[in-house]
């Protein structure tokens, strides 16, 4: 009879262990699936970012190579922008000028003459 009680106790312990392992297996499989999904999403995001960074770096490298090889076509757009800026500056200067061009040139000429006429002529020797 003692042997039978030991077998019953062993069977109960074994059944409880199997039950606990089975519920643990279900919970672990759900968690593993969640972790797998998160890892897959993270990998997909990193792959997309790496692809974007690669294409951006490739494009920059291509532009730098074109510039070094003299095949850069931005020269015309830079030149056009500079000429447009000069034109706008001249136009604004003409609109906001306080005097006409002839008056401005005569004022500048008078100032230059007055500065040079006030000085003593050079003697050719230092200190005499």
C-alpha positions as CSV (number, residue, x, y, z in Angstrom):
1,X,0.0,0.0,0.0
2,X,2.8,2.3,0.7
3,X,4.1,1.6,-2.7
4,X,0.8,2.5,-4.2
5,X,0.7,5.8,-2.4
6,X,4.2,6.6,-3.6
7,X,3.0,5.9,-7.2
8,X,0.0,8.2,-6.7
9,X,2.1,10.9,-5.3
10,X,4.6,10.5,-8.1
11,X,1.8,10.6,-10.7
12,X,0.3,13.8,-9.1
13,X,3.7,15.5,-9.1
14,X,4.4,14.4,-12.6
15,X,1.0,15.6,-13.8
16,X,1.4,19.0,-12.0
17,X,4.8,19.4,-13.6
18,X,3.5,18.6,-17.1
19,X,0.6,21.1,-16.6
20,X,3.0,23.9,-15.5
21,X,5.4,23.2,-18.3
22,X,2.5,23.2,-20.8
23,X,1.2,26.6,-19.6
24,X,4.8,27.9,-19.5
25,X,5.3,26.7,-23.1
26,X,2.2,28.5,-24.3
27,X,3.3,31.8,-22.6
28,X,6.8,31.5,-23.9
29,X,5.6,30.8,-27.5
30,X,3.5,34.0,-27.4
31,X,6.4,36.0,-26.0
32,X,8.8,34.5,-28.6
33,X,6.4,35.4,-31.4
34,X,6.2,39.0,-30.0
35,X,9.9,39.2,-29.8
36,X,10.3,37.8,-33.3
37,X,7.8,40.3,-34.7
38,X,9.6,43.2,-32.9
39,X,13.0,42.0,-34.2
40,X,11.6,41.7,-37.8
41,X,10.1,45.2,-37.6
42,X,13.4,46.6,-36.2
43,X,15.4,44.9,-38.9
44,X,13.1,46.2,-41.6
45,X,13.4,49.8,-40.2
46,X,17.2,49.5,-40.0
47,X,17.4,48.1,-43.5
48,X,15.3,51.0,-44.9
49,X,17.4,53.6,-43.1
50,X,20.6,52.0,-44.3
51,X,19.3,51.9,-47.9
52,X,18.4,55.6,-47.6
53,X,21.8,56.5,-46.2
54,X,23.5,54.5,-49.0
55,X,21.6,56.2,-51.7
56,X,22.2,59.6,-50.2
57,X,25.9,58.9,-49.9
58,X,26.1,57.5,-53.4
59,X,24.4,60.6,-54.8
60,X,26.8,62.9,-52.9
61,X,29.8,60.9,-54.1
62,X,28.6,61.1,-57.6
63,X,28.3,64.9,-57.4
64,X,31.7,65.2,-55.9
65,X,33.2,63.0,-58.6
66,X,31.5,65.1,-61.3
67,X,32.9,68.3,-59.7
68,X,36.4,66.8,-59.6
69,X,36.2,65.6,-63.1
70,X,35.0,69.0,-64.4
71,X,31.6,67.7,-65.3
72,X,29.7,69.8,-62.8
73,X,26.8,71.5,-64.4
74,X,26.1,73.8,-61.5
75,X,28.5,76.4,-62.9
76,X,25.9,77.9,-65.2
77,X,23.3,78.1,-62.5
78,X,25.9,79.7,-60.1
79,X,26.9,82.2,-62.8
80,X,23.3,83.1,-63.6
81,X,22.6,83.6,-59.9
82,X,25.6,85.9,-59.6
83,X,24.7,87.9,-62.6
84,X,21.1,88.2,-61.4
85,X,22.3,89.5,-58.0
86,X,24.6,92.1,-59.7
87,X,21.7,93.3,-61.8
88,X,19.3,93.6,-58.9
89,X,22.0,95.4,-56.9
90,X,22.7,97.9,-59.7
91,X,18.9,98.5,-60.2
92,X,18.4,99.2,-56.5
93,X,21.4,101.4,-56.4
94,X,20.1,103.5,-59.3
95,X,16.7,103.8,-57.7
96,X,18.1,104.9,-54.3
97,X,21.0,107.1,-55.5
98,X,20.8,110.6,-53.9
99,X,22.2,112.3,-57.1
100,X,22.6,111.7,-60.8
101,X,25.6,109.9,-62.2
102,X,27.1,113.1,-63.6
103,X,26.8,114.9,-60.3
104,X,28.3,112.0,-58.4
105,X,31.3,111.8,-60.8
106,X,31.9,115.6,-60.5
107,X,31.8,115.4,-56.7
108,X,34.3,112.5,-56.6
109,X,36.6,114.4,-59.0
110,X,36.5,117.5,-56.8
111,X,37.3,115.6,-53.7
112,X,40.3,113.9,-55.4
113,X,41.6,117.3,-56.7
114,X,41.2,119.0,-53.3
115,X,43.1,116.2,-51.5
116,X,46.0,116.2,-53.9
117,X,46.2,120.0,-54.2
118,X,46.5,120.6,-50.5
119,X,49.7,118.5,-50.2
120,X,53.1,120.0,-50.8
121,X,54.9,118.7,-53.9
122,X,57.5,116.0,-53.5
123,X,61.1,117.2,-53.3
124,X,62.6,113.8,-54.1
125,X,64.7,113.7,-50.9
126,X,63.6,112.5,-47.5
127,X,63.2,115.1,-44.8
128,X,64.1,118.2,-46.8
